[in-house]
Amino acid sequence: IRFNNLPGVGETVYLIGKGGPSANGITLGVARDGGGTLQLDCWIDATNYQRAFAFATNTWYNLCVDRLGSATNNVKLFVDGTRQGLSISDNASISNGSDIYIANGDFAGLDGWFE
């Protein structure tokens, strides 16, 4: 992803997901909290996981959420191949019947490029 403009205070740009930030859904995006801090934002089964990261405009980023099995700390978030220090354990079923979305629809709000 490459941002032309970053999310405003209190805004989230959802980049990819299934079912949205709701029960049995998963999303990955970038948010700016009420204090102005930019963060990697991941929702799994209506639980929000966030990690501060200094995103900038006109810079390409590779974002990844990886969930493997049901062990402790089975969810990991990455920016440009570097794990973003969260220890997440989530075993929720991702079974929402919704389509997969990629930087489009009601959840997007992306002002930039997505490859």
MOLIN-V933367 format. One record per residue. N is the residue number from 0. NEAR is the number of other ideal C-beta (glycine too) atoms within 10 Angstrom. D_CENTER is the distance of its C-alpha to the mean C-alpha in whole Angstrom. Layout:
# MOLIN-V933367
n: {N N}
near: {NEAR NEAR}
d_center: {D_CENTER D_CENTER}
This chain:
# MOLIN-V933367
n: {0 1 2 3 4 5 6 7 8 9 10 11 12 13 14 15 16 17 18 19 20 21 22 23 24 25 26 27 28 29 30 31 32 33 34 35 36 37 38 39 40 41 42 43 44 45 46 47 48 49 50 51 52 53 54 55 56 57 58 59 60 61 62 63 64 65 66 67 68 69 70 71 72 73 74 75 76 77 78 79 80 81 82 83 84 85 86 87 88 89 90 91 92 93 94 95 96 97 98 99 100 101 102 103 104 105 106 107 108 109 110 111 112 113 114}
near: {20 14 21 10 10 15 21 10 11 11 13 20 24 24 22 19 26 16 21 18 20 14 13 16 19 23 22 19 26 25 19 19 16 7 7 9 13 17 20 23 24 26 22 21 18 13 12 12 19 18 15 12 18 8 19 10 11 8 10 11 15 11 19 14 20 10 16 8 6 10 8 8 10 15 18 16 22 14 17 11 7 10 12 19 9 14 10 17 10 16 13 15 8 14 11 16 7 12 10 9 18 12 19 12 12 8 18 16 16 20 12 18 11 14 7}
d_center: {12 14 14 18 17 14 13 16 16 15 13 9 8 6 7 7 8 12 13 11 10 13 16 15 12 9 5 2 3 6 8 12 14 17 19 17 15 12 9 6 4 4 7 10 13 13 12 9 8 8 10 12 12 14 13 16 17 19 17 16 13 12 8 8 8 11 13 17 19 20 21 20 17 16 12 11 9 10 11 14 15 15 14 12 15 13 15 14 16 15 17 17 18 15 18 17 19 17 17 14 12 11 11 14 15 15 11 11 13 13 16 16 16 14 15}
